[in-house]
Amino acid sequence: MAPLNKFVLSIACAAISLSGLANAEFNEDNTIYPLPNVGNLPIHDPAILRHPNGTYFAFKGGVHVPYYRSEHLNGTWEQVGTVLETDSIIPNKKNATRPWAPHVVERNGKFYCYYSLSQAGCRDSAIGVATSDTLEPGSWKDYGALVATWSGKNSQISPYNISNAIDPTVLIDDDGKGYMTYGSYWSNIWELPLSDTLLAIETPHHPDARHLSFYPIEGQPDHFTEPVPKCSDPQGVRHEEGSFLSKHNGTYYLWYAHGKCCDYSPLPEAGTEYSIRVGKSSNVAGPFVDKSGTPLLQGGGTTVYASNHGNIYAPGGPGIVAASGDVPQDILVYHYLDRNVGLNFADTKLGYNYLTYDEEGWPIAHYDPIQ
């Protein structure tokens, strides 16, 4: 997912006038996908938590991880505070003041906020965690890093020596076991079982890591066997990141953003911008396949939501608010750009759609909830 310091880059590189946007070449003006429900919250890589009492909380990257609450997904959103009271305690990583792409889960009344520190175009990154018993500001405790890549504890062991420790999300399975997915360009998406406390990787010196997705580049190896550079990938960019693991009727779903993120000046070739894809598996550790049966480790992926209606552009940062209580169906949440507003990094906003599943278990996005 997009690094927050790309905000500055996008301002410099994407100074596109609204009149220019009106004439820009966007992805096909399709109506295959429904319009988004508007969340009325500027946000990138949204982390949406539905509290057991029905209140929604939205967490986003930024100074000390700001978060908001609302009675409804479409707002009105009120800022609660920040997760961190000071900079992250993780040492020697960039953006300790402005962590990226948080994700929050609840287990047994305790809330866990996973966040990442990194810098644009480099994999000198780390994933940290903070916890709270109440979700109130000032109640969070920062425990520091679970995973580090390029530098830091255990960063030279596999898969940390070939991956990028950003975009963490955690699935709490039915038995209470936690599984973290993470990763971005370079070797794409990985899964790590968490310890019983959810504050560390299980067997951290010998992690039982599972490779979940990998986008091949023609003429390049289909996997990494050697450590990769700190910044840039000499093999090229593999545009898959921002994963989210969900479960529905006993089937596991790996959601992720595929395509070019964030800097849309000039616009990329139509169809190569961010879109939301998914694969599914009967096992939490995979392998995950798409609707045609192609493994995600071989570049597969079924598109569930993409640019549509001429002005909805580059949806990404997917997550699922699971059905519960008076919400009878899963909800797909994400960020997107509206060409009538702009294509800068800061223009992304919260969107969401209701999901149904076909007879084979593949998700379908809808504008209206299904009664």
Secondary structure, DSSP 8 states (H G I E B T S, - for coil): ---TTHHHHHHHH----HHHHHTS--S----SS---EEEEEE-SS-EEEE-TTS-EEEE-SSTT-EEEEESSTT---EEEEES-SSS-S--S-TTSSS-EEEEEEEETTEEEEEEEE--TTB--EEEEEEEESS--TT--EEEEEEEEESSSTTTTSTTTTTS-----EEEE-TTS-EEEEEEETTTEEEEEEB-TTSSSBSSTTS---EEEE----TTS-SS--S---SBS-TT----EEEEEEEEETTEEEEEEEESB-S--SS--STT-B-EEEEEEESSTT---B-TTS-BGGGT--EEEE--BTTTEEEEEEEEEE--BTTB-S-EEEEEEEETTT--SGGG-EEEEEEEEE-TTS-EEEESS---
